[in-house]
Amino acid sequence: MDKIRMTTPIVEMDGDEMTRILWKMIKDELILPFVDLKAEYYDLGLPVRDETGDQITKDAGEAIKKYGVGVKCATITPNAQRMTEYNLHEMWKSPNGTIRAILDGTVFRAPITIDGIKPVVRNWKKPITVARHAYGDLYKGTEYRVPEKGKAELVFTGENGAEFRETVYDFECPGIIQSIYNKDSSIESFAHSCFKYAIETKQDLWFSAKDTISKKYDMHFRDVFQKVYDECYKAQFDELGLTYFYTLIDDAIARVIRSEGGFIWALKNYDGDVMSDMVSTAFGSLAMMTSVLCSPDGKFEYEAAHGTVTRHYYKYLNGEETSTNPMATIFAWSGALRKRGEMDGLEDLQAFGDKLEEACIDTLNDGIMTKDLVGLVDGMEAKAVLTKDFIAAIRERLEKKLAGVQA
């Protein structure tokens, strides 16, 4: 069969460790045999980021702004241990955080569900989508190790020279300081993205923070969301019978656990990071969570929501076969190719994204899955297979689907 054509490149960002191995397997077996792939390639593996002073990460973010669609492999955000392991020049910041800051969008994460895996929370009947603000907070924070007694101050100097100064803490001993920030423009974009996505998907929207404690920072998020809702979206929500409300994050957690699902839960950057992991795990596995960054001006970056699967990578380096779940990474590719098809008016490319996801779900529903999922299955027989065999089973089903489409 002829390969499916593309007219505009997507931005391809390679990554680290076991997910880098999966990345190549997915491309070789599930993408390149069927799609005449056009991609602008960036190697965001930690060694290259270190060699380029992390400039390659910034270049990749700018490329997404240029081409409109990117697909990213999981990458390492180094800590002190990684500094030594990789002999790094610097403890580079999260590449996801860097790219999100460049695009200034919202990350929407939703679990991949199948009939045979029931959520740990037994009353969850529908997927829960976590909308995570993708700018600022801890990911752009400034930190300082206080070495001795002294006064820590928060200082702001306005453009007109006016100064605001407030004591953070009078240290009587060594300690630590962290400052975070955000911007009205980014918070407003976050709110617009959430309300638009809720309307597009016809789901209720919940937003939660902690304004009772953070009476300026979190309260401002709350106020911006309410203003954007009242001025721009309330009429549409009322017309569609949708609900928007704000609640404290601790109250939201209780509501989420007691709910049936089927809504969007909007959260600040770090809150969204943590809660999306909780939601994905409760639905089955971190490897079964899709993630797409949507910018206010219509740019998209697709990625897996999980890490680089370090434990499996060390096994791989020792020559051992692994049963590593590639689902979220495959769905990153399918989502990016489908979006590229939508933006370029290429129906065959859109259909390929759909068929690839259907082939994945069919494989799981046939009881063929990676080891992490087998113990979660209820009401069906399942067989744990190696990663390469799992991908081969997906390819077999994908080929049949594509042949059926052409027939």
Summary of the structure (lengths in Angstrom):
residues: 407
radius of gyration: 22.4
end to end distance: 10.7
largest distance: 77.0
contacts: 1361
relative contact order: 0.16
helix: 47%
strand: 21%
